Amino acid sequence: MELASTVLDLANSEDAATIARLSRDEIERGLDWRWRPPAIRRLIASPEVAVLCARCRVVSSAKTVEFLGGFGVMEFGLDRAHLVLLAVEPGLRRRGLARRMLRWLEKSALAAGIAEIDLEVRADNTGARQFYLVEGFNRGEYLPGYYQGRLAAYRMNKKLGLT
Ligand SMILES: CC(C)(COP(=O)(O)OP(=O)(O)OC[C@H]1O[C@@H](n2cnc3c(N)ncnc32)[C@H](O)[C@@H]1OP(=O)(O)O)[C@@H](O)C(=O)NCCC(=O)NCCS
């Protein structure tokens, strides 16, 4: 896919269906679908949560197509932030989109006075675990049955401002 541009932008409620679909297909595969459109709309409306979208534009001789190519969700606490969800459409991977979204969310956390981010990632998701390691996260606790009692996870965390 030839990308003309990608702009990062906060989600609005019209993005909820696409985000929910991406979550179901790319993050929750093999599990019950938890992040359905109403749950995503609640995240978008929450003042403690940033739902970030990568709005992509593809130009061909015939037309310009705009679509949501990825998203990231971060929940801001008092002194730490939690990366809840992050995904990029399969055809758009390894172009730095997830890195751009993560850096945007990290900057927002730093601006809010937050010095640490944590997340859970499926133990069987070697690609995502490698992405987080490259992005400076440490591998933490192993959590058997973390996802719906069926799939294990690793907790990972990163101290901000150290790189
Ligand atoms: C994990 C994910 C978000 C990465 O998105 P991406 O846009 O492809 O990542 P980037 O292009 O920003 O990758 C930056 C670097 O991370 C590393 N990386 C990313 N994906 C990787 C993979 N599958 N295997 C190994 N390293 C990987 C690489 O070092 C990469 O740099 P490079 O391409 O120059 O080698 C994407 O694969 C995805 O959506 N997966 C399904 C959903 C998911 O697992 N989400 C995370 C858990 S919630």
The ligand as an SDF file (V2000), in Angstrom:
LIG
                    3D

 48 50  0  0  0  0  0  0  0  0999 V2000
    2.8690   -4.5190   17.4060 C   0  0  0  0  0  0  0  0  0  0  0  0
    2.4260   -3.5130   16.3220 C   0  0  0  0  0  0  0  0  0  0  0  0
    1.5010   -2.4730   16.9540 C   0  0  0  0  0  0  0  0  0  0  0  0
    3.6610   -2.8220   15.7390 C   0  0  0  0  0  0  0  0  0  0  0  0
    3.2120   -1.8680   14.7810 O   0  0  0  0  0  0  0  0  0  0  0  0
    4.1600   -1.3300   13.5850 P   0  0  0  0  0  0  0  0  0  0  0  0
    3.5750   -0.0580   13.0880 O   0  0  0  0  0  0  0  0  0  0  0  0
    4.3790   -2.4060   12.6040 O   0  0  0  0  0  0  0  0  0  0  0  0
    5.5190   -1.0580   14.3730 O   0  0  0  0  0  0  0  0  0  0  0  0
    6.6970   -0.0740   13.9060 P   0  0  0  0  0  0  0  0  0  0  0  0
    6.7860   -0.0600   12.4190 O   0  0  0  0  0  0  0  0  0  0  0  0
    6.5370    1.2470   14.5790 O   0  0  0  0  0  0  0  0  0  0  0  0
    7.9520   -0.8490   14.5150 O   0  0  0  0  0  0  0  0  0  0  0  0
    9.0550   -0.1730   15.1180 C   0  0  0  0  0  0  0  0  0  0  0  0
   10.1170   -1.2170   15.4160 C   0  0  0  0  0  0  0  0  0  0  0  0
    9.6040   -2.2110   16.3440 O   0  0  0  0  0  0  0  0  0  0  0  0
   10.1290   -3.5200   15.9920 C   0  0  0  0  0  0  0  0  0  0  0  0
    9.0330   -4.3730   15.5250 N   0  0  0  0  0  0  0  0  0  0  0  0
    7.7740   -3.9870   15.1830 C   0  0  0  0  0  0  0  0  0  0  0  0
    7.0290   -5.0750   14.8440 N   0  0  0  0  0  0  0  0  0  0  0  0
    7.8450   -6.1580   14.9510 C   0  0  0  0  0  0  0  0  0  0  0  0
    7.6500   -7.5460   14.7300 C   0  0  0  0  0  0  0  0  0  0  0  0
    6.4830   -8.0660   14.3130 N   0  0  0  0  0  0  0  0  0  0  0  0
    8.7090   -8.3800   14.9270 N   0  0  0  0  0  0  0  0  0  0  0  0
    9.9030   -7.8940   15.3660 C   0  0  0  0  0  0  0  0  0  0  0  0
   10.1410   -6.5610   15.5980 N   0  0  0  0  0  0  0  0  0  0  0  0
    9.1220   -5.7120   15.3990 C   0  0  0  0  0  0  0  0  0  0  0  0
   11.1330   -3.2860   14.8700 C   0  0  0  0  0  0  0  0  0  0  0  0
   12.4030   -3.0340   15.4590 O   0  0  0  0  0  0  0  0  0  0  0  0
   10.5630   -2.0290   14.2070 C   0  0  0  0  0  0  0  0  0  0  0  0
   11.5410   -1.3040   13.4860 O   0  0  0  0  0  0  0  0  0  0  0  0
   11.9790   -1.8090   11.9920 P   0  0  0  0  0  0  0  0  0  0  0  0
   10.7160   -2.0520   11.2240 O   0  0  0  0  0  0  0  0  0  0  0  0
   12.7820   -0.6530   11.4830 O   0  0  0  0  0  0  0  0  0  0  0  0
   12.7660   -3.0690   12.1830 O   0  0  0  0  0  0  0  0  0  0  0  0
    1.7030   -4.2650   15.1540 C   0  0  0  0  0  0  0  0  0  0  0  0
    2.4660   -5.3740   14.7620 O   0  0  0  0  0  0  0  0  0  0  0  0
    0.3030   -4.7390   15.4790 C   0  0  0  0  0  0  0  0  0  0  0  0
   -0.6710   -4.0040   15.3250 O   0  0  0  0  0  0  0  0  0  0  0  0
    0.1710   -6.0030   15.9220 N   0  0  0  0  0  0  0  0  0  0  0  0
   -1.1530   -6.5720   16.2560 C   0  0  0  0  0  0  0  0  0  0  0  0
   -1.7470   -5.9180   17.4830 C   0  0  0  0  0  0  0  0  0  0  0  0
   -0.8300   -6.0210   18.6720 C   0  0  0  0  0  0  0  0  0  0  0  0
   -0.1550   -7.0320   18.8570 O   0  0  0  0  0  0  0  0  0  0  0  0
   -0.8120   -4.9490   19.4980 N   0  0  0  0  0  0  0  0  0  0  0  0
    0.0670   -4.8910   20.6560 C   0  0  0  0  0  0  0  0  0  0  0  0
   -0.5260   -5.4970   21.8510 C   0  0  0  0  0  0  0  0  0  0  0  0
   -1.9520   -4.5910   22.4320 S   0  0  0  0  0  0  0  0  0  0  0  0
  1  2  1  0
  2  3  1  0
  2  4  1  0
  2 36  1  0
  4  5  1  0
  5  6  1  0
  6  7  2  0
  6  8  1  0
  6  9  1  0
  9 10  1  0
 10 11  2  0
 10 12  1  0
 10 13  1  0
 13 14  1  0
 14 15  1  0
 15 16  1  0
 15 30  1  0
 16 17  1  0
 17 18  1  0
 17 28  1  0
 18 19  1  0
 18 27  1  0
 19 20  2  0
 20 21  1  0
 21 22  1  0
 21 27  2  0
 22 23  1  0
 22 24  2  0
 24 25  1  0
 25 26  2  0
 26 27  1  0
 28 29  1  0
 28 30  1  0
 30 31  1  0
 31 32  1  0
 32 33  2  0
 32 34  1  0
 32 35  1  0
 36 37  1  0
 36 38  1  0
 38 39  2  0
 38 40  1  0
 40 41  1  0
 41 42  1  0
 42 43  1  0
 43 44  2  0
 43 45  1  0
 45 46  1  0
 46 47  1  0
 47 48  1  0
M  END
$$$$
